[in-house]
Amino acid sequence: MNRHELATRLRDARLSAGLTQADTAKNLAVSRPTVVAIESGSRRVSRDELDSLASCFGISMNQLLAADAVHLNLSSRFRSLGSTNTRTRHAVALLNRLASVTLQLERLLNIQSSPTTLFEQPVRSPRVKQQAIAAATTVRQTLGVGLTPISDLISLLEMELGFHFFIRRLPSNISGLFGFDPAVGPCVLLNRVHPVERQNMTAAHELGHFVSHRSTGDILGDWDRGTSAEERFANEFSYEFLMPQAAVFRRFRHIVELFGRFSPSDLIELAQTFHVSCEAMCRRLEKLRLLPNGTYDSLRKRGFSRCSSSDNDNAQDTVRPSRRRCRLERLAMVALDRGILSEGQVSEMLGIDRVKVRVLMDEILFSGSEDLEHF
């Protein structure tokens, strides 16, 4: 490896770790100009410095120098979002690392990623809402789902549009992140501790960003008020995509005609039908003027919380964190099963210990729910 290729890998590894040049210089006890010189290829790097840099970036020497190692730079796509705190930078770095590992595994397994069939549709104000509704309808038609509720959105987007989903524990105020690179395709990181219904809304929101503004990364968090045109588009898109107004109108009216009213238990059933939370369903009904504004806030004051299979409106559900196995984990198990990677290499790639690798192998190989031969 020549000096300039090594310099590029070091820069990408630093960005993937969510570190600045100043952070790196501080960790190495050198000046920032020294780091700049290393990353520009104008200064040689000693073996000890490489060890220190790899440790600083949280990767092994093998990950840094291996001929088949992949180093994406999704982090640069988040720069337009302005300064972010440490937790957010770590989440961006995690997304970047997982996307790089996925691309590396695909190359090892000779898997050709299919290019997406969706064209980018830049947002045009002031008709953001109308454009989002039209885009959601078009994407549904492309996927061949019509107005049918989508039971497994993540698998659908992975299989039909080449999305890569990663599900990891994130700070509770971060719902998910989206990044895109032509080399790997659209990548979404979801918060494992959030209920499946919330993950579905996040996935649909990030699909909206992919449709409208894929060149820039997105971080969806509790702080987001959706003030930009792109955020308003993604919000409107997610509601229309998961809960098409024509389908919601039809089912709501059927319930009212059948029972003469719409009760909290009907809200629970409708939310379960569309695989969203009761809050999302109720907010949707409010926006469509099928329920008065403030209905959900009123229900919460009366003790109604999230969703429940119970028929009484005072019941509270148990938050169900996701136990989905993402495609990355299945790819890693395929590589391990075929002897392409060792247990230690898989452990390093996924960032888990060897005991968890064995548990994962047992779940995927022997659960009867996975077929590894189609990879």
N, C-alpha and C positions, 0 to 999 in steps of 0.2 A: 504494500500500500504506500503510495507516495504521500508526501507531506500535505499536499492540498486536499486530497481525499480524506485523510485523517482529520484535517482541520474542519472540513465540512461535517464529518460525523460527530466531532466534539461539539460543534455549534448546535447541531440538531439535537444531540443528547441533552445539552443544557436547556434548550427551549422545551424539549419534551418533559424535562424535570420541573419546568416552571420557574427556573432560576434566571436572574439577571447576571450580566457580566460582573457587576459589583458583588453580588452574592457569592459567585464562584471564587472571585479573588479573595474575599474574606475567608471562605472555607479553606482555601489553599495557602492562606497567609502570604499572598503575593499582591502586587499592585494590579489595578484594573488594566493599565496598558499592557501588562504581561499577558493577561487573558486575551486581550484584543489581538496581540501579536500571534498568539497560538492559534486563534480562530481564523486568522487571515492567512496562515501558513507561512508566515515570515520568520517564525521561530520554531526550532526543533523542540520536541517534547521527550523528556527522559522516561525511562520505564517507571521510576518511582512516581513521577508526575502523572503518568497514565493511570497508575493504581489509584492515586488520590482523586483524580478526576472521575474515574468510574465509580468510586465509592461516593463521591459528592453527588453524582447524578443518580445514585441508587440502582446501578446496573453492574453486571459482571464484566470482566475484561472480554469474555467470549461474546457477550451481546454487543460490545463496542466494536470489536475487531473482526468478528467472523465474516467470512466472505459472503454468506447468505443472509447476514443481518440486514434488516430493513429499518431505515430511519426516516419516518415521515415528519413533516413540520406543520401539523394542524394548528399549533399554538399561534402561528403568525396570523391566522384567520380570525383570531379573537382580539387582535390589537385595537380594532376600531371600537370595541366596547369600552375603551378607556381603562383606567386603573382598576384592578380587582384585588380583593384581599387574599391573604395567604391560602385560605381554604378553597377559594375559587380557582386560584392558580394551580393548586394541587389537583383539583378535579379536571381541569383542562389537560394537565400533564398525564393524568391517568387515562383519559380518553385517547390522547396521542399515543401512549404506550400500547394500549390494547389494540388500536387500529394498526399499528406497526406490526405487532405480533400476528394479527390476523392475516395481513398481507404476506408475511413471511411463511406462515403455515400453508396458505393457499399455493404459494410457489413451491414449497417442499412436496405438496401432494399433487402438483400439476393440475390445479383447479383454475379454470379460466372464469373470471367474474364476468357476468353478462352486463353490458352497458344498460343503463336505465332507459326506459322508453318515454319518460316524461321530459318535456321541454320546460325550460325556466320561463316563468311569466312575471316579469318585473311589476311591482305594485304601482298602480297609477291612482293618485289621489285626485278628486275626493271620493271616487266610487270604490272605496276599499271593500266595503261590506258586499256589494254586488259582485265584485270581482272574486272575492273569496268564496262566495256561494257557488258561482259558476265553476271555479277551479275545483272545488270539492266534488261537484257533480261529475266533472270530466274525469277526475282521478278514479272515482267509483266506477264509471263506465269502462275505463281502461282496465281496471281490475276485474271487471265482470261481475260485480256484486249488486248492481242496481240499487234498490232501496233496502236491501236485506241487512239486518244488524250483523256486525262483524264480531264473531266469537273469539277469534285469535288474531288480533291485528298484527302483532309482532311477527308471527310466522308468515302471515300473508305478505308483509312488506319485505321480509327476508327472501322469500321464494320468488315473488313476482317483480320486485323493483330493485333487488340487489342491496337492500339495506343491511348494515351490520349493527346489531344491538348488543350492548354490554350492560349487565345488571350488577352493580356493585353498591356497597354501602357508602352513602354520601352524607354530608351534613343535612339535617332535616329540612333546612330552608332552601335546599337546591333540589328541584324536581328532576332536571335532566340537562344534558348538553347535546348540541348538534355540531358536527364538523363534516366537511366534504373535501375530498381530494380525488382527482381523476384516477389516481393509481389504485385506490382501494374502494372508492364509492362513498355513499352517504353513511355516516357513523353516528350512532346515538347512544349516549350513556344514560341509563335510568337508575333512579335511587331504589336500591333493594328494599329499604325499610318502608317504602310507600305501598299502599294496597294496590292490587292489580288494576282496579278501576282507575286509580289516579295515574298509574303508569300508562294506561291506554290513552288517557287525555294528553299526557306529556308526549307520547309517541305521535299522536295525531298533530299536536302543536308543532313538533319538529318536522313532520312531513310537510306542514304548511310552509316552514322556512325553506325546506328543500325545493318546493315548488316555486317559491317567489324570490328567494335571495340566498342561493346556496353557496355563493363565494365567500360569505361572511359567517363566522361561527355564531352560535346562539347559546346563551345560558338562561334557562328558565328557573327563576327563583321567586320566593315569596315577596321580594322587594319590587318585582316587576309590575308596573301599573299599565303597561301596554300603550304608552303614549306615542311611539313611533308608528308610522304607517305599516312597517313590516310586522311589528308586534300585533297591531290590530288585525292585520290580515291573518296572521297565524291563529289568533284567538277565534275569529269568526270561522276560519277554515276548519278548525278542530271540532267546533260544535256542529257545523253542517255535515262534516265528513262522518262523524260517529252517530249523530242524531239528525238525519235528513228531515227537514221540516215537513215534507209531504208524508213521510212514514209516521212521524210523531203525531201530526194532525189526525191521520186516519185511525191510529190506535187509541188516541185520547178520546176522539168522538165515539168510537166503538164502546169504550168503557162507560162513558156518560150515558149513551143511549141504552146500554144494557142494564146498568145499575142506578141510573138517575142521578148520580153524583160521582165525584172523584175524591177518594179518600187517601190518607197517608199510606195505607196498605197497597193501594193502586199505584202510588208513586214508587214504592219499593219494587213492585212487580215490573213496572215500566223501566226502571233503572236497570234491573237485572236483565231485561230483554235486550237492552242496547249495550249492556256490559260497561256501564258507567256508574259513578257514585250517585246517590240520591240527591246530593247537593247539585251536581252538574245537571241532572235531569230536571230538577225543580227550577234551576236558573234558566234552563232552556225553555221550559214551559212559560216562565215569566216573560222571557224575551219575545216569545211567540204570542203573548197576550192570552194564553189559555188559562193561566192562573194570575191572580192579582200580584202586582209588584210587592215585594216584601214577604211573600208567602213562606219562603224557606226560613227567613229570619224569625218569623212568628212561630214556625214549627220548632225551631231550636229553643226558643224561650219556653216552650211547653215541654221540653225534654227530649225532643226528637233529635237523634244524632246519627249522621251518616246513613248506612243502610242496615237492614235487618230482615231476616226471614220471618220474623214474627209479624203478626197482624196488628199489633197495637203500636200506636205512634209514640209510646214512651220507651220502646225498646232501643237498646244501643247495640251496635254490632261490634264484633271483635275485628280489629284491623288485621287484615290478612296480608302479611308481607309476601312478596313474590318468591316462588321456589322454581321459577323457570330456569332451564338450562340453556344458555345462549349458544349460538352456533360456534363461537370461538372454543368453548369447552369441548364440544363434540369433535371439532377439527383436531384439537390437541389429543383427544383420546384415540382418534383414528391414527394419528402419527405415532403414538405410543404403541398401539396394538400392532402396527405394521413394522415396528422396530426402526422407524425413521428417526425417532427421538428417544432419548433415555428418560427414565423417571425423573432424574435430576434436572434435565433440560426442560421438561414439561413443568416441573415445580417452579423453576426460574421464570419461565414464560408467563405462567398464570399468576405468579406472586403468591403461591400457597405452599404449605409444607408437603412433604412426601406422603404423610398419612392421609391428608385430604385428597391427594392425587389418587391414591388407591381406592378411597371411598367413592370418588367421582368415577373411576374406572368401573367399579362394581355397579354403580347406579346406571351408567350408560350402556355398558356391555351386557349386563345380566337382568336389567329391569324388564326387558321385553318390549320397551316402548321406543327403542332407538334401533335404527337399521344403519349400520356403518358402511354397508357395501355400496350405497348409492353415491358416496363421495368419490 
